[in-house]
Amino acid sequence: MTVVPPLQQPFGRRTLLQLAGAGAAASLLGAAPATAADSVAVAGQTLVPAPADPDFVFTADLSNTTGAGEASPIDSAYWLGAYQVTNAQYAAFLDTDAGAGHTVPSYWDDGTVPAGREQHPVLEVALADAEAFCDWLTGQADGWTFRLPAEAEWESAARGPDSYAYPWGDTAGTAYTDSVLTSNYNYNAVCAAYYLANYGSTEATYDNPESTRYGESELVSEILTVTATGGVTGWIDHDTWTGFVYTDLFDALMATGGLTSAVGAYPDGVSVYGAYDMAGNCFEWTSSVVTATNGQEAGLDVNAVRGGSWYATGRSCTTHYRGEGRDGSGGYPTVGFRVAADQD
């Protein structure tokens, strides 16, 4: 694990950008993305093939009852982005006529990608921004049509032919030993372990006015705990508005774009079909509209997002976890996207 000495002064935006760009463990640092042998490069995107599945049935329904998922036939083979779309790729889009007027993420510095975050997934893009990006790619690729994946296509590509719970298999394989987290994916335990290692003796202040402890401070090490298997306690308590998420330290991290990792930085987390980060790092837009059952969107018809994120629990990062959705008109600090494509 890379350990940065705890800071004893308030965090500045630029300092946090630098620190959040450093990983919570070696898996977040400098790992070169691998490419599946049968992948292709089209319009700057690495694409991996995914098969048709006319008999596809979701593992669970939208309430996450295993075995109750509905049928959603996938009639044609398709291609899927091997990686989530990055800040650098999205910036290239914004610099074109096609990108004019589309969302510039708030965590970018003066409209430019933060240094060191070029290969991290772009966040805070609305559905229309992601769709426009796909249209832009289509205009560059003769014989190809780019789009967002449907939810069924996303799950099929993530779980593979054996319906794995994780893109790599049925066990998370996560362990926290001697203050070092070993993980195949980037989820909230990575963030918790990073802050415990680097800022465990730093005070965090509860800064949400609704909090039962508003204005009180305590050490990060007194708030967060990571279990031996990578579970996290002290992350968030919605009833009392406490936990790490409701502190000034976390708010400062959010302003930098969160603790994402470079796409492909977890090579052991690759899916059967060669797609990376289908568990964690950021939720991904799909083209499918569902009635959400989780979060603030519960009961609303929204676009399904899949895969979990750096903020999410391990359960939310499984291939079968459903019910998360977002209003397509919004941009969210844990939601990005990957492309799908059809060859004409």
Residue pairs with C-beta under 8 A, 6 or more apart in sequence:
1 24
1 25
1 26
1 179
1 180
1 181
1 193
1 197
2 22
2 23
2 25
2 26
2 29
3 197
3 198
4 19
4 22
4 198
5 198
6 198
6 199
6 200
6 201
6 202
7 15
7 199
7 202
8 202
11 249
11 252
13 252
13 255
13 256
14 109
16 252
16 253
16 255
16 256
17 109
17 114
17 115
17 116
17 117
17 256
17 257
18 115
18 116
19 198
20 253
20 256
20 257
20 258
20 259
21 114
21 115
21 116
21 117
21 120
22 28
22 29
23 29
23 190
23 194
23 261
23 265
24 181
24 190
24 191
24 193
24 194
24 197
24 259
25 180
25 181
25 182
25 183
25 190
25 193
25 194
27 183
27 261
27 265
27 266
28 186
28 190
28 261
28 262
28 265
29 265
31 262
31 264
31 265
31 266
31 267
32 264
33 82
33 83
33 262
33 263
33 264
33 265
33 267
33 276
34 264
34 267
34 270
34 276
35 46
35 82
35 274
36 48
36 82
36 270
36 273
36 274
38 48
38 49
38 274
39 46
39 47
39 48
39 49
39 82
39 274
40 46
40 47
40 79
41 47
42 79
42 137
42 141
42 144
42 341
43 137
43 138
43 140
43 141
43 144
43 146
44 89
44 92
44 137
44 140
45 81
45 89
45 137
45 146
45 339
45 341
46 81
46 82
46 83
47 79
47 80
47 81
47 82
47 339
47 341
48 79
48 80
48 81
48 82
48 273
48 274
48 275
49 77
49 78
49 79
49 273
50 77
50 78
50 79
50 80
50 153
50 156
50 157
50 273
51 77
52 74
52 75
52 76
52 77
52 78
53 73
53 74
53 156
54 73
54 74
54 75
55 71
55 73
56 71
56 72
56 73
56 74
56 152
56 156
57 69
57 70
57 71
57 72
58 69
58 70
58 72
58 152
58 155
58 320
58 322
59 66
59 67
59 69
59 155
59 159
59 163
59 319
59 320
60 66
60 67
60 68
60 69
60 320
60 321
60 322
61 68
61 69
61 70
61 322
62 290
62 291
62 292
62 293
62 322
62 323
63 293
63 323
64 293
64 320
64 321
64 322
64 323
66 320
69 320
69 322
72 150
72 151
72 152
73 152
74 150
74 152
74 153
74 156
76 342
78 149
78 153
78 340
78 341
78 342
79 340
79 341
79 342
79 343
80 149
80 153
80 157
80 273
80 275
80 338
80 339
80 340
80 341
81 275
81 338
81 339
81 340
81 341
82 264
82 274
82 275
82 276
83 263
83 264
83 275
83 276
83 277
83 338
84 121
84 122
84 263
84 276
84 277
84 281
84 282
84 284
84 336
84 337
84 338
85 121
85 122
85 130
85 133
85 336
85 337
85 338
85 339
86 118
86 119
86 120
86 121
86 122
86 263
87 105
87 108
87 113
87 114
87 117
87 118
87 119
87 120
87 121
87 122
88 113
88 118
88 119
89 122
89 133
90 122
90 125
90 133
91 112
91 113
93 99
93 102
93 132
93 133
93 136
94 100
94 102
94 104
96 136
98 132
98 135
98 136
98 139
99 132
99 133
99 136
102 125
102 128
102 129
102 132
103 124
103 125
103 126
103 129
103 331
104 111
105 122
105 123
105 124
105 125
105 257
105 331
106 124
106 255
107 114
107 123
107 124
107 255
107 256
107 257
107 333
108 114
114 256
114 257
117 257
117 260
119 262
119 263
120 257
120 260
120 261
120 262
120 263
121 260
121 263
121 277
121 281
121 282
121 336
122 336
122 337
123 257
123 258
123 260
123 282
123 331
123 332
123 333
123 334
123 335
123 336
124 331
124 332
124 333
124 335
125 133
125 331
125 335
125 336
125 337
126 328
126 329
126 330
126 331
127 148
127 285
127 303
127 328
127 329
128 328
128 329
129 331
130 148
130 285
130 337
131 147
131 148
133 337
133 339
134 146
134 147
134 148
134 339
135 146
137 144
137 146
137 339
137 341
138 144
138 145
138 146
141 341
143 343
143 344
144 341
144 342
144 343
144 344
145 341
145 342
145 344
146 339
146 340
146 341
147 287
147 339
147 340
147 341
147 342
148 285
148 286
148 287
148 337
148 339
148 340
149 157
149 284
149 286
149 287
149 338
149 339
149 340
150 286
150 287
150 288
150 340
151 286
151 287
151 288
151 290
151 304
151 306
151 322
152 288
153 286
153 340
154 278
154 284
154 286
154 306
154 307
155 306
155 319
155 320
157 271
157 273
157 275
157 278
158 167
158 271
158 275
158 278
158 279
158 306
158 307
158 319
159 165
159 167
159 319
159 320
160 167
160 271
160 272
160 273
161 272
162 272
163 319
163 320
164 170
164 272
164 319
165 171
165 318
165 319
165 320
166 172
166 184
166 185
166 269
166 279
166 317
166 318
166 319
167 269
167 270
167 271
167 272
167 275
167 278
167 279
167 319
168 184
168 268
168 269
168 270
168 271
172 183
172 184
172 229
172 230
172 314
173 182
173 183
173 184
173 268
174 181
174 182
174 183
174 184
174 189
174 229
174 230
174 314
175 181
175 182
175 228
175 229
175 230
176 182
176 189
176 193
176 226
176 227
176 228
176 229
176 230
177 228
179 193
179 196
179 197
180 193
181 189
181 190
181 193
181 226
181 230
183 189
183 190
183 230
183 266
184 266
184 268
184 269
184 279
185 266
185 269
185 277
185 279
185 280
185 281
185 308
185 317
186 259
186 260
186 261
186 265
186 266
186 277
186 280
186 281
186 310
187 279
187 280
187 308
187 309
187 310
187 312
187 313
187 314
187 316
187 317
188 232
188 235
188 310
188 311
188 312
188 313
188 314
189 226
189 230
189 231
189 232
189 314
190 259
190 261
190 280
190 310
191 253
191 258
191 259
191 310
191 311
192 224
192 225
192 226
192 232
192 234
192 235
192 244
193 226
194 259
195 220
195 224
195 244
195 249
196 220
196 221
196 224
196 226
199 220
199 249
200 219
200 220
200 221
201 219
201 220
201 221
202 219
202 220
202 249
203 217
203 218
203 219
203 220
204 217
204 218
204 219
204 220
204 223
204 244
204 247
204 248
204 249
204 250
205 215
205 216
205 217
205 247
205 248
205 249
206 213
206 214
206 215
206 216
206 217
206 241
206 242
206 246
206 247
207 214
207 215
207 246
207 247
207 248
207 251
208 214
208 241
208 246
210 241
211 240
211 241
211 242
211 246
212 240
212 241
212 242
213 240
213 242
214 241
220 244
220 249
223 234
223 243
223 244
223 247
224 232
224 233
224 234
224 235
224 244
225 232
225 233
225 234
226 232
227 233
230 314
231 314
232 313
234 243
234 244
235 243
235 244
235 245
235 313
236 243
236 244
236 245
236 246
237 243
237 246
244 250
253 259
254 333
257 333
258 309
258 310
258 311
258 333
258 334
259 310
260 281
260 282
260 310
261 281
261 310
263 276
263 277
263 281
264 276
264 277
266 276
266 277
266 280
266 281
267 276
269 276
269 277
269 278
269 279
269 280
270 276
271 278
275 338
277 307
278 307
278 319
279 307
279 308
279 317
279 318
279 319
280 307
280 308
280 309
280 310
280 312
280 317
281 307
281 309
281 310
281 336
282 307
282 309
282 310
282 334
282 335
282 336
283 305
283 306
283 307
283 308
283 309
283 312
283 324
283 326
283 332
283 334
283 335
283 336
284 305
284 306
284 307
284 335
284 336
284 337
284 338
285 303
285 305
285 326
285 328
285 335
285 336
285 337
286 303
286 304
286 305
286 306
287 303
288 303
288 304
289 301
289 302
289 303
289 304
290 301
290 302
290 303
290 304
290 322
290 323
290 325
291 299
291 300
291 301
291 302
291 325
292 298
292 299
292 300
292 301
292 302
292 323
292 324
292 325
293 299
293 322
293 323
294 323
294 324
295 324
297 324
297 325
297 326
297 327
298 323
300 325
300 327
302 325
302 326
302 327
302 328
303 325
303 326
303 327
303 328
304 322
304 324
304 325
305 324
305 325
305 326
305 335
306 321
306 322
306 324
307 317
308 314
308 316
308 317
308 318
308 321
309 316
309 317
309 334
309 335
310 334
311 333
311 334
312 334
315 321
316 324
326 332
326 335
